[in-house]
Amino acid sequence: MAGISDIVDIGTKQSEHFEGEHFEYRVAPEKLIAGDPLQTLTQCYTSPCGQFSTGIWASTPGHWRVNYTEMEYCEILEGVSVIRDEAGAAKELRTGDRFVIPSGFKGTWEVVESCRKIYVAYEKAA
């Protein structure tokens, strides 16, 4: 049975310490369109089955291709990004925006001003 100690807090302030695995990485060359964005990922929680995860993602400016196999809820904590679908339709994302990216979305993600977001992802079982 789960109790209070099993609740996972996910901080939102840059100065807060986040529990979980922390990674720094660059966009893979085959996905990169422009820039050389440095990205960080702090995975705060992954379910035992591995299909559900949440954490904090951040990136410096750059532009790259995306292909979502998971469904992802996002909340932009700071910065400005533009996400475009394969047809070129664009959506600007700013601090405070909350949205869901559906599984199967293909397009590009461009960070215009360094960006941080909370994400919650669900990957359907194969």
HELIX and SHEET records of a PDB file:
HELIX    1   1 ILE A    4  ASP A    6  5                                   3    
SHEET    1   A 6 GLU A  21  ARG A  26  0                                        
SHEET    2   A 6 LEU A  38  THR A  46 -1                                        
SHEET    3   A 6 PHE A  52  SER A  59 -1                                        
SHEET    4   A 6 LYS A 106  TYR A 122 -1                                        
SHEET    5   A 6 GLY A  62  ASN A  67 -1                                        
SHEET    6   A 6 LEU A  32  GLY A  35 -1                                        
SHEET    1   B 6 GLU A  21  ARG A  26  0                                        
SHEET    2   B 6 LEU A  38  THR A  46 -1                                        
SHEET    3   B 6 PHE A  52  SER A  59 -1                                        
SHEET    4   B 6 LYS A 106  TYR A 122 -1                                        
SHEET    5   B 6 MET A  71  ASP A  85 -1                                        
SHEET    6   B 6 ALA A  90  ARG A  94 -1                                        
SHEET    1   C 6 GLU A  21  ARG A  26  0                                        
SHEET    2   C 6 LEU A  38  THR A  46 -1                                        
SHEET    3   C 6 PHE A  52  SER A  59 -1                                        
SHEET    4   C 6 LYS A 106  TYR A 122 -1                                        
SHEET    5   C 6 MET A  71  ASP A  85 -1                                        
SHEET    6   C 6 ARG A  98  ILE A 101 -1                                        
END                                                                             
